[in-house]
Amino acid sequence: MSETYRHIETQLVHAGEPLPRIAGAVEMPIFQSATYEYAGEGNYHDVRYLRTNNTPSQLALHAKLAALEGGEAALVTASGMAAISTTLLSVLAPGDHLLAQRCLYGGTYDLVTGEFARLGIEHDFIDADQPESWRAVLRPTTRAIYVEAMTNPLLEVADLEAIVRFARSHRLLSLIDNTFATPVNFRPLALGFDVALHSATKYLNGHSDIVAGAVVGSAATIERIRHRANHLGGSLDPHAAFLLKRGLKTLALRVRYQNDSTLKIAEFLAAHPQVARVNYAGLASHPRHERARRLFSGCGGVLSFELRGAPERAEEFARRLRIPIVAPSLGGVHTLLTRPASTSHAGLSAAERHELGISDALLRLSVGIESTEDLIEDLRQGLA
Ligand code: PLP
């Protein structure tokens, strides 16, 4: 990476952009072409074609994302789940065993428990906060350990330093879903993780108008994942690539504003008599606040909370709000509100949700870039 692009704000705008500029264009044009003239490529993976993930907009994004996360290489995919499934299928084969954090994003949880079980890829869930319990579930076939920077929807912060040490001492590949933190708040590769994954649908793009995914790591690991991706086919199309690259340019501005706004909203909610509990690692009352302060430069734009009283009150409250849109997903410019029991974690049984600590009354707020004051006023009237 060029020495000129030392800080993330500069990397977001300039890293990976083609030089010289194409026809002098300040912003890289959309390359709406599926295939490219043959130029003597020697093997299938080098043929320039959208599905082989080597066209100009894909390559620019790969270089930019590698710079942001401090990795040697990166790959963009058609969704976050394409990044996660393709990556795990590249590093795990039938008979292999995966250790995964118990409270995973619902789609990843279903992939590991459903699809992988059918393929003969085994797993054990771990309490990622209890390092002393991990050895007991380690097997000779364990190949990888998978966690999330902050869990969804409870915003727990696992013992990520211990995860890295454990992975290294047992020669496991360590993978982390960094969607919630983003490279603005946390750079897992610098901590020692091997692979960082993203649902780029969320903060990286930031405007709730595409689905996309990303994976960053060493050149050798990414090449292996890219070859797998070329077969599985979840490639990002040129228009989505253009929007993702455009969205990335404002990532630092958006995320820092969202960090500040979300902390203020968390403080407001925590002090409100109608609110029973707030989950946000930026609050001093959060059980892992000190760890979050050590690892992250901000605690992100998502919090969750429970109202006092029956779960129906949560639905009633959501209906009364004027600014937050009741919709799944997160990380965009609009503030979104969801009840995980009926959206992201609806695929789990009530018993599984209970075991994970996700009550029917829990609400998750993804704070957008609207005025903090307006959002707090709206929440106040909704709670009145
Ligand atoms: N990882 C996390 C933490 C998520 O929240 C999501 C989606 O909500 C995903 C991965 C999956 O991403 P996508 O919807 O882009 O496939």
Boltz pocket constraint, residues with backbone or C-beta under 6 A from the ligand:
constraints:
  - pocket:
      binder: B
      contacts: [[A, 79], [A, 80], [A, 81], [A, 82], [A, 105], [A, 107], [A, 148], [A, 150], [A, 152], [A, 177], [A, 179], [A, 180], [A, 198], [A, 199], [A, 200], [A, 201], [A, 202], [A, 211], [A, 212], [A, 213], [A, 329]]
      max_distance: 6.0
